[in-house]
Amino acid sequence: MFRGFIHIVEEDFPRMYSFSWRENGTDCSIVFQVSRDAVDIVTECLKEDSYMIDCEKQEFGFKKFGADINAKRYGFEDCAIVNQLKDGSIELIFKLVTINNDQSMQYIFSCAATIHVLLNSLMSIPEKEIKDSLPQFMTISTACCKNKPHGHGGNIHGEFSRDVKRYLMNHYEKKGEILEEVFSALIRAAEKIGGKRSNRLSKLLYWAKVREKNGFLSIECPGNSCGLNTDKPDDYYSLCSKREERDFGMDLICHNVDTISQQIVLIAALAALSDEVKKYYLQSKE
């Protein structure tokens, strides 16, 4: 029975999934971690013959979906490496590659589509009780379209919990605007995917900043003003003009995320942000 979607702006919810950013020499990866209690939900929702999987196969021409989350590989065309952790949670590792031919482009498509269906499978309030030592910091939803004539094929939306907002406000107060770790991941992911073509672009075309004391986030990458922002509570929510003064989270919105490549780069930035929020959260509990 459908129990509604998970909303974390005003209420905390135990973690079902999280993103992380990982670098190892020249390699870099987006890591999608499924918490122990959510593994069964993913397994039940994402079967080889499920409707969501079939839609993405038709959109991108994928031949298979590795649905066994306990195997060594997972996802469309087995794009993700599976790492089973001792606490029962599972890491799905999406290693980024340089797009230099149709095969590498199809691989990036398979990563984005796999992340897309994973997020869809974990967006609803489950019937079973979820327990985890961490709260859900971010809920993310993506579009995943190969060819969309008017753009917006890689849209990203979601919600940030109050813990993310607290981190951003604290960062602005103590360290200033620039989110160094997020900016670094943004650049690193863009350079990895774009190769030499991306390296010729000025780093001035990228940024990751906390723009205001209320934690207003702005992340941008090359494109038609392509990027992510959090809402400004006093103008985006006219019925709740005092929202920024209360201990609420924020909505995440995007602008002109037209391609899957842009989407992957921005998810890398969100993954790095999630890592920093986790560190801040754990330190606050000491």
TAURHU-V828152 format. One record per backbone hydrogen bond with DSSP energy under -0.5 kcal/mol. NH is the residue of the N-H (numbers start at 1). CO is the residue of the C=O. E is the energy in kcal/mol with one decimal. If there is no record, write none. Layout:
nh=NH co=CO e=E
nh=NH co=CO e=E
//
This chain:
nh=3 co=125 e=-0.5
nh=6 co=123 e=-2.4
nh=15 co=134 e=-2.6
nh=18 co=33 e=-1.7
nh=20 co=31 e=-1.9
nh=21 co=271 e=-0.5
nh=22 co=29 e=-2.4
nh=24 co=27 e=-2.6
nh=27 co=24 e=-2.0
nh=29 co=22 e=-2.9
nh=30 co=94 e=-2.2
nh=31 co=20 e=-3.1
nh=31 co=29 e=-0.5
nh=32 co=30 e=-0.5
nh=32 co=92 e=-2.7
nh=33 co=18 e=-2.9
nh=33 co=31 e=-0.6
nh=34 co=32 e=-0.5
nh=34 co=90 e=-3.0
nh=35 co=16 e=-2.5
nh=35 co=33 e=-0.5
nh=38 co=35 e=-1.6
nh=39 co=35 e=-0.9
nh=39 co=36 e=-0.9
nh=42 co=38 e=-1.9
nh=43 co=39 e=-2.3
nh=44 co=40 e=-2.2
nh=45 co=41 e=-2.3
nh=46 co=42 e=-2.7
nh=47 co=45 e=-1.0
nh=50 co=47 e=-2.0
nh=54 co=50 e=-2.3
nh=55 co=51 e=-2.3
nh=56 co=52 e=-1.7
nh=57 co=53 e=-2.1
nh=58 co=54 e=-2.2
nh=59 co=55 e=-2.1
nh=60 co=56 e=-2.4
nh=61 co=57 e=-2.2
nh=66 co=75 e=-2.8
nh=67 co=65 e=-1.0
nh=69 co=67 e=-1.1
nh=71 co=68 e=-1.7
nh=74 co=80 e=-2.1
nh=75 co=66 e=-2.7
nh=77 co=64 e=-2.0
nh=78 co=75 e=-2.2
nh=79 co=76 e=-1.2
nh=80 co=74 e=-2.7
nh=81 co=93 e=-2.3
nh=82 co=72 e=-2.6
nh=83 co=91 e=-2.7
nh=85 co=83 e=-0.5
nh=85 co=89 e=-2.5
nh=88 co=85 e=-1.7
nh=90 co=34 e=-2.4
nh=91 co=83 e=-3.1
nh=92 co=32 e=-2.4
nh=93 co=81 e=-3.0
nh=93 co=91 e=-0.6
nh=94 co=30 e=-3.0
nh=94 co=92 e=-0.6
nh=95 co=93 e=-0.8
nh=96 co=28 e=-2.5
nh=99 co=193 e=-2.8
nh=100 co=98 e=-0.9
nh=105 co=101 e=-2.0
nh=106 co=102 e=-2.4
nh=107 co=103 e=-1.8
nh=108 co=104 e=-2.0
nh=109 co=105 e=-2.3
nh=110 co=106 e=-2.3
nh=111 co=107 e=-2.1
nh=112 co=108 e=-2.4
nh=113 co=109 e=-2.8
nh=114 co=110 e=-2.0
nh=115 co=111 e=-2.5
nh=116 co=112 e=-2.3
nh=117 co=113 e=-2.2
nh=118 co=114 e=-2.2
nh=119 co=115 e=-2.6
nh=120 co=116 e=-2.0
nh=121 co=117 e=-2.1
nh=122 co=118 e=-0.9
nh=122 co=119 e=-0.6
nh=123 co=120 e=-1.1
nh=125 co=4 e=-3.2
nh=136 co=13 e=-3.3
nh=137 co=135 e=-0.8
nh=139 co=159 e=-2.3
nh=141 co=157 e=-3.3
nh=143 co=155 e=-2.4
nh=145 co=153 e=-2.2
nh=151 co=148 e=-2.2
nh=153 co=258 e=-1.0
nh=154 co=257 e=-2.2
nh=155 co=152 e=-1.0
nh=157 co=141 e=-2.8
nh=158 co=252 e=-1.9
nh=159 co=139 e=-2.3
nh=160 co=250 e=-3.7
nh=161 co=137 e=-2.6
nh=162 co=8 e=-0.5
nh=164 co=161 e=-0.5
nh=165 co=161 e=-1.7
nh=166 co=162 e=-2.6
nh=167 co=163 e=-2.0
nh=168 co=164 e=-2.5
nh=169 co=165 e=-2.7
nh=170 co=166 e=-2.4
nh=171 co=167 e=-2.6
nh=172 co=168 e=-2.3
nh=173 co=169 e=-2.1
nh=174 co=170 e=-2.5
nh=175 co=171 e=-3.0
nh=176 co=171 e=-1.3
nh=179 co=208 e=-2.7
nh=180 co=178 e=-1.1
nh=183 co=179 e=-2.9
nh=184 co=180 e=-2.5
nh=185 co=181 e=-2.0
nh=186 co=182 e=-2.3
nh=187 co=183 e=-2.4
nh=188 co=184 e=-2.7
nh=189 co=185 e=-2.7
nh=190 co=186 e=-2.0
nh=191 co=187 e=-2.8
nh=192 co=188 e=-2.0
nh=193 co=189 e=-2.5
nh=194 co=190 e=-2.8
nh=195 co=191 e=-1.8
nh=197 co=194 e=-1.0
nh=198 co=194 e=-0.5
nh=199 co=195 e=-1.9
nh=200 co=196 e=-1.0
nh=200 co=197 e=-0.6
nh=201 co=198 e=-1.7
nh=205 co=202 e=-1.9
nh=206 co=203 e=-1.5
nh=207 co=220 e=-1.8
nh=209 co=218 e=-2.8
nh=210 co=177 e=-2.2
nh=211 co=209 e=-0.7
nh=211 co=216 e=-3.1
nh=212 co=216 e=-0.6
nh=215 co=212 e=-1.9
nh=218 co=209 e=-2.5
nh=219 co=228 e=-2.6
nh=220 co=207 e=-2.4
nh=221 co=226 e=-1.9
nh=225 co=223 e=-1.6
nh=226 co=221 e=-0.5
nh=227 co=255 e=-1.7
nh=228 co=219 e=-2.8
nh=229 co=253 e=-2.7
nh=230 co=217 e=-1.5
nh=231 co=251 e=-1.8
nh=233 co=231 e=-0.8
nh=235 co=232 e=-1.7
nh=236 co=232 e=-2.9
nh=237 co=233 e=-1.3
nh=238 co=236 e=-0.5
nh=240 co=237 e=-1.6
nh=241 co=238 e=-0.5
nh=243 co=240 e=-2.0
nh=245 co=242 e=-1.4
nh=246 co=242 e=-0.5
nh=246 co=243 e=-1.5
nh=248 co=246 e=-2.2
nh=249 co=9 e=-3.4
nh=250 co=160 e=-1.6
nh=252 co=158 e=-2.9
nh=253 co=229 e=-3.3
nh=253 co=251 e=-0.5
nh=255 co=227 e=-2.3
nh=258 co=256 e=-1.5
nh=263 co=259 e=-1.8
nh=264 co=260 e=-2.6
nh=265 co=261 e=-2.0
nh=266 co=262 e=-2.2
nh=267 co=263 e=-2.4
nh=268 co=264 e=-2.0
nh=269 co=265 e=-1.5
nh=270 co=266 e=-2.2
nh=271 co=267 e=-2.5
nh=272 co=268 e=-2.0
nh=273 co=269 e=-2.2
nh=274 co=270 e=-2.5
nh=275 co=271 e=-1.8
nh=276 co=272 e=-1.8
nh=277 co=273 e=-2.5
nh=278 co=274 e=-2.3
nh=279 co=275 e=-2.0
nh=280 co=276 e=-2.3
nh=281 co=277 e=-2.9
nh=282 co=278 e=-2.6
nh=283 co=279 e=-2.3
nh=284 co=280 e=-1.9
nh=285 co=281 e=-0.8
nh=285 co=282 e=-0.6
nh=286 co=283 e=-1.0
//
